[in-house]
Amino acid sequence: MKDALGSVQSVLVLGGGSDIALATVRKLVERRARTVVLAARDPQSLQSTAAELRAAGATVETVAFDAHDTKAHDAFVADVFERVGDIDLALLAFGVLGDQEEAEHDGRAAVDIAEVNYVGSVSVAVPIAQRMRTQGHGTIVALSSVAGERARRSNFVYGSSKAGMDAFFQGLGDSLVGSGVKVMIVRPGFVHTKMTEGMDPAPLSTTADAVADAIVRGLARGSETVWVPSTLRYLMSVLRHVPRPIFRKLPI
């Protein structure tokens, strides 16, 4: 349960190696989060981060999680909740950018992006939502992207996977109204992280720390959607309505 001041006490992070996720968890621990579960394909890679969070006062577990292994997701969620107890916040921060050029010519590569970003998210979010519904409270934070607002030719495979994911979490949030469980969707633009290292930054690019700050503010406000930076909300509103013949000519 959240404490008397409304601060998150327990956090499950799926994609524990994500720069955005780790920046967010650090800020939550500063705000009295005391139980953290970091889940990733390689839990050993999280040991230094776990040690840092323990030094800050949190109890930290690192566990294995593979977005591809959808058959194991129900058991994974059941195990985490049974061992930890109530979880106030589940942060879904895993995902792959993939190689757009490869994905345009290799169906397996395209499917791999979709399986991680969309199918994996759906698969693990359903049992998390049901567990939170049973406990009567909780928040699911889904790390989406502005790329899902309108698929662009430069990254339409990734964008389409995020569009599907985003739509799913919108519907999931609506289905949970009245249950005590909330869903918050985070739509950052270009973020300077390990995943985007070496890429040319897009306009209005941001940092993992700035996204984490926006997530923490969104949680405090009870927001359903968070844009980072916030001006992207208005930019994407315009881009969504640009006629396709013109949209195709834009250098994006």
Secondary structure, DSSP 8 states (H G I E B T S, - for coil): ---TT----EEEEESTT-HHHHHHHHHHHHTT--EEEEEES-GGGGHHHHHHHHHTT-EEEEEE--TT-GGGHHHHHHHHHHHH---SEEEE-------HHHHHH-HHHHHHHHIIIIIHHHHHHHHHHHHHHHHT-EEEEEE--GGGTS--TTSHHHHHHHHHHHHHHHHHHHHTTTTTEEEEEEEE-SEESSTTTTS---TT-EEHHHHHHHHHHHHHHT-SEEEESTTHHHHHHHHTTS-HHHHTTS--
